[in-house]
């Protein structure tokens, strides 16, 4: 492999001394003398090798300042408004996965397109502290490595351990983004818990608190007993069991039973002639210790006489009321009577508030029984008391048995523990007014959003609940709220919000002064809780640009940002909250457009999970990895021992041969192509490997061009912004196809349908350029006769222009290989009218207006006819294996087609190395000899009005040809039967659109014609 001097592959620790990694460090790359940075130069490799091609362009781009919005390197060509976009900050819980790679690929393509289109681009990177996720993995790591918990080492020491974890994995995340080719504005790198972001969070909380938009209340929340914290809805996964199921839960030696409906009776305190008891059903029988009532439907005729009555708790012996509640009770389900446990069920909680019931919690934060009324249960785990409660109910004669039952179980996405609805004091944001403004922003067009998501946006914001923003963690932004506690306990505690203890003391002093109370009589204590991670993330469109949250803080110049692009799964938990908070503080919506992509799943459609072993590290796809390395990653990782064997087994099934080296370009291009899947993206590595073949195709066509460019006697000239004027059919055709491709690619970015751009590029390069134009051009380029030099020069000029344009079109999707090839192409092309830019990434993106004159639909139609004849002759030649220079007969029904073929007959003959005779039906009727030849010829139908014939000559390959034709006929017959079956269904006429019906009729006619031709050819060979 040939390499030039000084061309080195970057070491795995490149980022430690050249990039901003840990927050508050200076980005050293801005201090590099850009004049001293040499452009990477390589010998043109004989074969495409992504490891070589992708080894050093990223360093050079960044050091030249192409990523920086403040760089003057290409400032002279900037003519459009700035483009600003945030990279959704990945969590520092570990490495990036393929979902992050999808986001980075889409956003980098958009950023590069805007940069090439003349915008100042600032694509801002950052990482997120991810409170719950990070605390969970660090706790697990401590237990695995040192057998200690956070409680063993204390809060300060634990937080230090988390910072160590952050720095280790934050570095890895930056390196992964670097290898993907992300053109991020690294000078603006942030961390959501760095000093500037923390200041913005603190002051935003204080302002919302002082405005009455943040308040404290005791309500029912999602509680994870393993983490001992409240969770947001997005951190809760739901699992459905269809009957009795044993589940293994974190921290338990024995599995726990679910999917069972227990029935027991509440004796009436005053029996009636018709009722002595009320039977209720529950899947969580341990919560009956917290029952405050039994509910019936007010219109249920069975229980009319029980209105206003009460029952006796069979374990606690206390009397509880029978209440009527039409919202809670379904008369058709079970007995029509429902136990009410307001402290541990969301529906019961709402019922309890409607009826003013006392909310009696019976569980502590670890899931232990607490204040449950049964002394021997105090401190026992919630699931351990189940069997004994059933025993007690049996002993009391009120247990009525159990049934298998389908149930939906809420589980913590981090620990897998079963969520316990629990009443806890928490901090909340009032969302109604904020949500109304966010809803109006989309409906009034201030923010652009695909119609696919608008209804969902409206449904969520119309029914929004106040946002619980407190988490009972040690890692995160400590809530800047201080409790005023009266030393004598004489008054209800109060809260103040302050940026420091000193500021809190001053505010407390002022508070006491207004009450004529001595400040010495109060104590201050900061809340132990931290803020929900989404709170700090919701401020990023402002805080990432330098806003500090103070009322005096100016709104940043680049606010609002241009676009937010992220996954559909966090539309509400992040995007909506950014719109709510940033609009409130910034006075304007935080971005102009919202672009969402689907969640990435594996090839079988399963959600990617470390416990499943199907999470894909982008570097494993880019650089390749063996199965053994994949297994080592699972074993040395942070999985529970019970999950390791399962993950390894799934890896062996999913990647039996490991993952081949694909390169970043192939991964990026493939991922963007997947975005046509709106609901979910099923990731298949074989598609990435296929895209690497496309990169190889691009490499080879440039290699072909360079070979001829280097051997030409006169320099090839072309103007990238002005296509040349062609003379031949092939040259006019390829420029017409190029115009179509340029238009489609530009439209793909304008409409945010990037997959249409990748499809257009792939189709042009493979289908039009390589398979058609290059093959046609060979007859010109390899012709050394006198008088052909001018045509050779025109062909090379157009080939060079097509390649230059194709590389610029593909660059946003595949930056490395396009830069490499573009640099080599520049060595052989004299660029007209302007100096060549130093890099393809700061060259001009092709403008459709410059190509309008190239579009020629008639030329494309003519070429389609000619290509049909060429392909048809090849097909017949392959079947019959005739002599080296066969003679074909082409029957064209209409005069226009015959004239076209005769016009380009010499080109067809030269390309196919065969002779062609163009005839009409009239010719056959007046020439019996020709008609007889046709009858004994194999045929190929190009179109209903155009057929090709080749006189059959028996050859040793005839039997092979016969078997091939027979197999093809069998497939055509199957296709016809399937189509007939579809068209014969009852609902076909009423439900299928007319356009689709017409398409089916055309396909049926084409298949019938193909069947006739095949049958004729088979009969011919048999005879």
Residue pairs with C-beta under 8 A, 6 or more apart in sequence:
1 45
1 49
1 52
2 42
2 43
2 45
3 42
3 43
3 52
4 41
4 42
4 43
6 38
7 40
7 41
7 42
7 56
8 56
9 55
9 56
10 55
10 56
10 59
12 175
14 59
14 175
14 178
15 21
15 171
15 174
15 175
15 178
16 171
17 28
18 28
18 29
18 59
19 27
19 28
19 29
19 62
19 174
19 178
19 186
20 26
20 27
20 28
20 186
20 187
20 189
21 167
21 170
21 171
21 174
21 189
22 167
22 170
22 171
22 191
23 189
23 190
23 191
23 193
23 194
23 195
24 194
24 195
27 186
27 187
27 189
29 62
29 63
29 186
30 65
30 68
30 187
32 63
34 63
34 64
34 65
34 73
37 60
37 63
37 64
39 60
39 823
39 838
40 56
40 57
40 60
41 823
42 52
42 820
44 703
44 706
44 824
45 52
45 53
46 703
47 696
47 699
48 695
48 696
48 699
48 700
48 817
50 622
50 661
50 662
50 663
50 664
50 665
50 666
50 692
50 695
50 816
50 817
51 623
51 661
51 663
53 663
53 665
53 816
53 817
53 820
54 179
54 181
54 622
54 663
54 664
54 665
54 816
54 817
57 181
57 815
57 816
57 819
57 820
58 178
58 179
58 181
58 816
61 67
61 183
61 839
61 841
62 186
64 71
64 73
64 838
64 839
65 71
65 72
65 73
66 73
66 74
66 115
66 183
66 839
66 841
66 842
67 123
67 183
67 184
67 185
67 186
68 185
68 186
68 187
69 82
69 84
69 120
69 121
69 122
69 185
70 187
73 838
73 842
74 115
74 837
74 842
75 120
77 118
77 842
77 844
78 118
78 119
78 120
79 118
80 117
80 118
80 119
81 119
82 119
82 120
82 121
82 122
82 558
82 562
83 111
83 114
83 115
83 119
83 120
83 121
83 122
83 562
83 563
84 121
84 122
84 123
84 124
84 545
84 558
84 561
84 562
85 107
85 110
85 111
85 122
85 123
85 124
85 561
85 562
85 563
85 564
85 565
86 124
86 126
86 540
86 541
86 544
86 561
86 564
87 103
87 104
87 107
87 123
87 124
87 125
87 126
87 182
87 184
88 103
88 565
88 566
88 567
88 570
88 574
89 125
89 126
89 127
89 128
89 190
89 192
89 537
89 540
90 96
90 100
90 127
90 128
90 173
91 127
91 128
91 129
91 130
91 133
91 134
92 127
92 128
92 129
92 130
92 134
92 165
92 166
92 169
92 170
92 173
92 191
93 130
93 133
93 134
93 136
93 137
93 169
94 137
94 169
94 638
95 169
95 172
95 173
95 176
95 617
95 619
96 104
96 173
96 176
96 177
96 617
96 618
97 608
97 615
97 616
97 617
97 618
98 600
98 608
98 615
98 616
98 617
98 618
98 621
98 671
98 683
99 567
99 599
99 600
99 608
100 176
100 618
101 176
101 180
101 618
101 621
101 667
101 668
101 671
102 597
102 600
102 671
102 674
102 675
102 681
103 565
103 566
103 567
103 597
104 177
104 180
104 182
105 180
105 667
105 668
105 671
105 672
105 813
106 565
106 595
106 597
106 671
106 672
106 675
106 754
107 123
107 182
107 565
108 123
108 180
108 181
108 182
108 183
108 668
108 812
108 815
109 668
109 672
109 749
109 754
109 757
109 812
109 813
110 563
110 565
110 749
110 754
110 812
111 121
111 123
111 183
112 183
112 811
112 812
112 815
112 841
113 749
113 812
113 845
114 121
115 121
115 183
115 841
115 842
116 808
116 811
116 812
116 841
116 842
116 843
116 844
116 845
117 844
117 845
118 844
121 183
121 185
122 185
122 188
122 558
123 182
123 183
123 184
123 185
124 184
124 185
124 188
124 189
124 190
124 544
124 545
125 174
125 177
125 182
125 184
125 185
125 186
125 188
125 189
125 190
126 189
126 190
126 191
126 192
126 540
126 544
127 166
127 170
127 173
127 190
127 191
127 192
128 191
128 192
128 533
128 536
128 537
129 166
129 191
129 192
129 193
129 475
129 476
129 533
129 536
130 533
131 471
131 473
131 475
131 476
131 530
131 531
131 532
131 533
132 227
132 229
132 231
132 235
132 414
132 471
132 473
132 533
133 414
134 162
134 165
134 166
134 475
135 150
135 162
135 227
135 473
135 474
135 475
136 227
136 414
136 415
137 165
137 638
138 158
138 161
138 162
138 165
138 475
139 149
139 150
140 638
140 640
141 165
141 638
142 148
142 149
142 150
142 153
142 158
142 161
143 149
144 638
150 158
150 474
153 161
155 474
158 474
158 475
159 474
159 475
162 475
166 191
170 191
174 189
176 617
176 618
176 619
177 184
179 618
179 619
179 622
179 623
179 664
180 618
180 622
180 664
180 667
180 668
181 664
181 665
181 668
181 815
181 816
183 815
183 841
188 544
190 196
190 197
190 543
190 544
191 197
192 533
192 536
192 537
192 540
193 476
193 477
193 536
196 543
196 546
196 548
197 536
197 539
197 540
197 543
197 544
198 477
199 548
199 549
200 539
200 542
200 543
200 547
200 548
200 549
201 477
201 531
201 535
201 536
201 539
201 543
201 549
202 477
202 480
202 499
202 549
203 499
203 548
203 549
203 550
203 551
203 553
204 539
204 549
204 581
204 585
205 214
205 479
205 480
205 481
205 497
205 531
205 535
206 480
206 497
206 498
206 499
206 549
207 549
207 551
207 585
208 214
208 429
209 215
209 481
209 497
210 497
212 430
213 429
213 430
213 434
213 584
214 427
214 428
214 429
214 430
214 469
214 497
215 427
215 428
215 430
216 425
216 426
216 427
216 428
216 481
216 495
217 425
217 426
217 428
218 423
218 424
218 425
218 426
219 349
219 423
219 424
219 426
219 428
219 468
220 342
220 343
220 346
220 349
220 421
220 422
220 423
221 230
221 231
221 421
221 422
221 423
221 424
221 426
221 468
222 230
222 231
222 232
222 233
222 235
222 236
222 410
222 419
222 421
223 229
223 230
223 231
223 365
223 419
223 420
223 421
223 422
223 424
224 231
224 412
224 414
224 415
224 417
224 419
224 420
225 363
225 365
225 366
225 367
225 382
225 417
225 420
226 250
226 251
226 412
226 415
226 417
227 412
227 414
227 415
227 417
227 472
227 473
228 365
228 366
228 472
229 471
229 472
229 473
230 424
230 426
230 468
230 470
230 471
230 472
231 412
231 419
232 468
232 532
232 534
232 573
233 573
234 413
234 569
234 570
234 573
235 412
235 413
235 414
236 410
236 411
236 412
236 413
236 419
237 410
237 411
237 412
237 413
238 408
238 409
238 410
238 411
239 408
239 409
239 411
240 406
240 407
240 408
240 409
241 247
241 258
241 259
241 406
241 407
241 409
242 259
242 406
243 259
243 404
243 405
243 406
244 257
244 258
244 259
244 260
244 404
245 257
245 258
245 259
246 255
246 256
246 257
246 258
247 255
247 256
247 258
247 409
247 418
248 255
248 256
248 642
249 255
249 256
249 383
249 416
249 417
249 418
250 415
250 416
250 417
250 640
251 417
252 381
252 383
256 383
256 418
257 386
258 283
258 407
258 409
259 283
259 404
259 405
259 406
259 407
260 283
260 402
260 403
260 404
260 405
261 281
261 282
261 283
261 402
261 403
261 404
261 405
262 281
262 282
262 283
262 285
262 390
262 399
262 401
262 402
263 279
263 280
263 281
263 334
263 335
263 399
263 400
263 401
263 402
263 403
264 279
264 280
264 285
264 288
264 314
264 393
264 398
264 399
264 400
265 277
265 278
265 279
265 280
265 314
265 398
265 400
266 277
266 278
266 279
266 280
266 294
266 311
266 312
266 313
266 314
266 320
266 337
266 339
266 398
267 276
267 277
267 311
267 312
267 314
267 398
268 275
268 276
268 277
268 278
268 306
268 309
268 310
268 311
268 312
269 309
269 310
269 311
269 312
269 319
270 309
270 310
271 277
272 305
272 306
272 309
274 305
275 303
275 305
275 306
277 311
277 398
278 294
278 296
278 303
278 306
278 311
278 322
278 335
278 337
279 335
279 337
279 400
280 294
280 334
280 335
280 337
280 338
280 339
281 334
281 335
282 288
282 339
283 405
283 407
284 344
285 386
285 389
285 390
286 369
286 382
286 383
286 385
286 386
286 389
287 341
287 344
287 345
287 362
288 315
288 339
288 341
288 389
289 315
289 316
289 362
289 369
289 372
289 373
289 374
289 377
289 389
290 341
290 342
290 343
290 344
290 360
290 361
290 362
290 372
291 313
291 320
291 339
291 340
291 341
292 320
292 340
292 341
292 342
292 352
292 357
292 358
292 359
292 360
293 320
293 321
293 322
293 323
293 340
293 352
293 355
293 357
294 311
294 320
294 321
294 322
294 323
294 337
294 338
294 339
294 340
295 322
295 323
295 324
295 325
295 328
295 329
295 337
295 338
295 339
295 340
295 351
296 303
296 306
296 322
296 323
296 324
296 325
296 329
296 336
296 337
296 338
297 303
297 324
297 325
297 326
297 329
297 330
297 331
297 336
298 307
298 324
298 325
298 326
299 326
299 331
300 329
300 331
300 336
302 336
303 322
303 336
303 337
306 322
307 322
307 324
308 322
309 321
309 322
310 319
310 320
310 321
310 322
311 319
311 320
311 322
312 318
312 319
312 320
313 319
313 320
314 392
314 393
314 396
314 398
315 373
315 374
315 389
315 392
315 393
315 396
316 373
316 374
318 373
323 340
323 351
323 355
323 357
325 351
325 354
325 355
327 350
327 351
327 354
328 338
328 340
328 347
328 348
328 350
328 351
329 336
329 337
329 338
330 336
340 348
340 351
340 352
340 357
341 348
342 348
342 349
342 351
342 352
342 353
342 357
342 359
342 360
342 423
343 349
343 359
343 360
343 361
343 362
343 363
343 421
343 422
343 423
344 361
344 362
344 363
344 420
344 421
344 422
345 421
346 421
349 359
349 421
349 423
351 357
352 359
359 423
360 371
361 370
361 371
361 422
361 423
362 369
362 370
362 371
362 372
362 373
363 369
363 370
363 382
363 420
363 422
364 370
365 422
365 472
367 381
367 382
367 383
367 420
368 379
368 380
368 381
368 382
369 377
369 378
369 379
369 380
369 381
369 382
369 385
370 378
370 379
371 378
372 378
377 385
377 388
382 420
390 399
393 399
409 418
410 418
410 419
411 417
411 418
411 419
412 418
412 419
426 468
426 469
426 470
427 468
427 469
427 470
427 479
427 481
427 527
427 529
427 531
428 466
428 467
428 468
428 469
429 466
429 467
429 469
429 535
430 466
431 464
431 465
431 466
431 467
431 580
432 464
434 580
434 581
434 583
434 584
435 461
435 462
435 464
435 576
435 580
436 461
437 579
437 580
437 583
437 584
438 461
438 576
438 579
438 580
438 583
439 457
439 458
439 461
439 462
440 446
441 447
441 579
441 583
441 589
442 449
442 454
442 457
442 458
442 594
443 458
446 589
446 592
447 579
447 589
447 591
447 592
447 593
447 594
448 592
448 593
448 594
449 457
449 593
449 594
450 594
450 595
450 596
450 752
452 678
453 568
453 571
453 594
453 596
456 571
457 571
457 572
457 576
460 572
460 576
461 576
467 532
467 577
468 532
469 531
469 532
469 534
469 535
470 479
470 527
470 529
470 530
470 531
470 532
471 529
471 530
471 531
471 532
471 533
472 528
472 529
473 529
473 530
474 530
475 530
476 530
476 531
476 533
477 530
477 531
477 535
477 536
478 526
478 527
478 529
478 530
478 531
479 526
479 527
479 529
479 530
479 531
480 497
480 498
480 499
480 526
481 495
481 496
481 497
481 498
481 526
481 527
482 495
482 496
482 497
482 498
482 501
482 504
482 508
482 524
482 525
482 526
482 527
483 493
483 494
483 495
483 524
483 525
483 526
483 527
484 493
484 494
484 495
484 496
484 508
484 511
484 522
484 523
484 524
485 493
485 522
485 523
485 524
485 525
486 493
486 521
486 522
487 521
487 522
487 523
488 521
494 511
496 504
496 507
496 508
496 511
498 504
498 506
498 507
501 524
501 526
504 524
504 526
505 519
505 524
508 519
508 522
508 524
509 519
512 518
512 519
512 521
512 522
513 519
534 573
534 574
534 577
535 577
536 543
537 574
537 577
537 578
538 574
538 577
538 578
538 580
538 581
538 582
539 547
539 549
539 578
539 581
539 582
539 585
540 578
541 559
541 560
541 561
541 564
541 578
541 582
541 586
541 590
541 591
542 549
542 555
542 556
542 559
542 582
542 585
542 586
542 590
543 549
545 556
545 557
545 558
545 559
545 561
546 556
547 553
547 554
547 555
547 556
547 559
547 585
547 586
549 585
555 586
555 587
559 586
559 588
559 590
560 582
560 586
560 588
560 589
560 590
560 591
560 592
561 590
561 591
561 592
562 591
562 592
562 593
563 591
563 592
563 593
563 594
563 595
564 575
564 578
564 590
564 591
564 593
564 594
564 595
565 595
565 596
565 597
566 574
566 575
566 596
566 597
567 596
567 597
567 598
567 599
568 596
568 597
568 598
568 599
569 599
571 594
571 596
575 594
575 596
578 590
578 591
579 589
579 590
582 589
582 590
583 589
583 590
593 752
595 752
597 675
597 681
598 675
598 677
598 678
598 679
598 680
598 681
599 607
599 680
599 681
600 608
600 674
600 680
600 681
600 683
601 607
601 608
601 680
601 681
601 682
601 683
602 608
602 612
602 614
602 616
602 654
602 682
602 683
603 654
603 682
603 683
603 684
603 685
604 682
605 680
605 682
606 612
606 614
608 614
608 615
608 616
609 615
610 637
610 639
610 643
610 647
611 639
611 643
611 646
611 647
612 646
612 647
612 650
613 634
613 646
613 647
613 648
613 649
613 650
613 651
613 654
614 650
614 654
616 659
616 683
616 685
617 625
617 633
618 664
618 667
619 625
620 629
620 630
620 659
621 659
621 662
621 667
621 685
621 688
622 661
622 662
622 663
622 664
622 667
623 661
624 658
624 659
624 660
624 661
624 662
625 658
625 659
626 658
627 651
627 652
627 655
627 656
627 657
627 658
628 658
629 658
630 651
630 655
630 658
630 659
631 648
631 651
634 644
634 647
634 648
634 651
635 644
635 648
639 647
655 685
659 685
660 685
660 689
662 685
662 688
662 689
662 691
662 692
663 692
663 695
663 816
663 817
664 816
665 691
665 695
665 813
665 814
665 815
665 816
665 817
665 818
666 688
666 689
666 691
666 692
666 694
666 695
666 814
667 688
667 691
668 813
668 814
668 815
669 691
669 694
669 695
669 758
669 810
669 813
669 814
670 687
670 688
670 690
670 691
672 754
672 755
672 757
672 758
672 813
673 687
673 691
673 755
673 758
673 759
673 762
674 681
674 683
674 687
674 755
675 681
675 753
675 754
675 755
676 753
676 755
676 756
694 762
694 765
694 766
695 814
695 817
697 765
697 766
697 770
698 765
698 806
698 807
698 810
698 814
698 817
698 818
698 821
699 817
699 821
700 770
701 765
701 769
701 770
701 774
701 803
702 803
702 807
702 821
702 824
702 825
704 774
705 796
705 799
705 800
705 803
705 825
706 824
706 825
706 828
708 781
708 796
708 799
709 716
709 796
709 800
709 828
709 829
710 828
712 792
712 793
712 796
713 789
714 789
714 793
715 828
715 829
715 830
716 793
716 796
716 797
716 800
716 828
716 829
716 830
717 797
717 829
717 830
717 831
717 832
718 724
718 797
718 800
718 801
718 804
718 829
718 831
718 832
719 831
719 832
719 833
720 801
720 804
720 805
720 808
720 831
720 843
720 844
720 846
721 844
721 847
721 850
722 832
722 850
723 735
723 738
723 739
723 798
723 801
723 805
723 850
723 851
723 853
723 854
724 735
724 794
724 797
724 798
724 801
726 732
726 735
726 794
726 798
727 791
727 794
728 791
728 794
728 795
729 859
729 862
729 863
729 866
729 904
729 907
730 772
730 773
730 776
730 777
730 795
730 863
730 907
731 794
731 795
731 798
732 856
732 859
733 772
733 773
733 856
733 859
733 860
733 862
733 863
734 768
734 769
734 772
734 773
734 798
734 802
735 798
735 801
735 802
735 851
735 854
736 854
736 855
736 856
736 857
736 859
736 860
737 764
737 768
737 860
738 764
738 768
738 801
738 802
738 805
738 806
738 851
738 854
739 848
739 851
739 852
739 854
739 855
740 760
740 764
740 855
741 760
741 761
741 763
741 764
741 768
741 806
741 809
742 805
742 809
742 846
742 847
742 848
742 851
743 848
743 851
744 756
744 757
744 760
745 757
745 760
745 761
745 809
745 846
746 845
746 846
746 847
746 848
747 753
747 756
748 754
748 755
748 756
748 757
748 760
749 757
749 812
754 813
757 809
757 812
757 813
758 813
760 809
761 806
761 809
761 810
761 813
764 806
765 806
765 810
769 802
769 803
769 806
772 863
772 867
773 799
773 802
774 799
775 911
776 907
776 911
777 795
777 799
779 907
779 910
779 911
780 788
780 791
780 792
780 795
781 792
781 795
781 796
783 792
800 825
800 828
800 829
803 821
803 825
804 822
804 825
804 829
805 846
807 818
807 821
807 822
807 825
807 840
808 818
808 822
808 840
808 843
808 844
808 845
808 846
809 845
809 846
810 818
811 818
811 819
811 822
811 840
811 841
815 841
818 840
819 839
819 840
819 841
822 840
822 843
823 840
826 836
837 843
862 900
862 904
865 897
865 900
865 901
865 942
865 943
865 946
866 900
866 901
866 904
866 907
866 908
868 942
868 943
868 946
869 890
869 901
869 908
869 916
869 942
869 946
869 948
870 908
870 911
870 912
871 942
872 940
872 941
872 942
872 948
873 886
873 888
873 912
873 914
873 916
873 940
873 948
873 950
874 912
875 940
876 888
876 938
876 939
876 940
876 948
876 950
877 886
877 914
877 950
879 938
879 961
879 964
879 965
879 1017
880 938
880 950
880 952
880 953
880 955
880 957
880 958
880 961
881 955
881 956
881 957
881 958
881 961
882 950
882 953
882 955
883 953
884 913
885 913
885 914
885 915
886 914
886 915
886 950
887 914
887 915
887 916
887 917
887 951
888 914
888 915
888 916
888 917
888 948
888 949
888 950
889 916
889 917
889 919
889 930
889 933
889 934
889 937
889 948
889 949
889 950
890 901
890 916
890 917
890 918
890 919
890 946
890 947
890 948
890 949
891 919
891 920
891 921
891 924
891 934
891 946
891 947
891 948
891 949
892 898
892 901
892 918
892 919
892 920
892 945
892 946
893 920
893 921
893 944
893 945
893 946
894 945
895 920
897 945
897 946
898 918
898 920
901 908
901 916
901 918
902 918
905 916
905 918
908 916
909 915
909 916
919 930
923 930
924 930
924 931
924 934
925 931
933 949
933 951
934 949
936 951
936 952
936 1020
937 949
937 950
937 951
937 952
937 1020
938 949
938 950
938 951
938 952
938 1016
938 1017
938 1020
938 1021
939 947
939 948
939 949
939 950
939 1013
939 1016
939 1017
940 947
940 948
940 950
940 1013
941 947
941 1009
941 1010
941 1013
942 948
944 1009
952 1020
952 1021
958 1021
961 1021
962 1018
962 1021
962 1022
965 1014
965 1017
965 1018
965 1021
966 1018
968 1014
969 1011
969 1014
969 1015
969 1018
972 1007
972 1010
972 1011
972 1014
973 1011
975 1007
976 1004
976 1007
976 1008
976 1011
979 1000
979 1003
979 1004
979 1007
980 1004
982 988
982 1000
983 997
983 1000
983 1004
988 997
992 1000
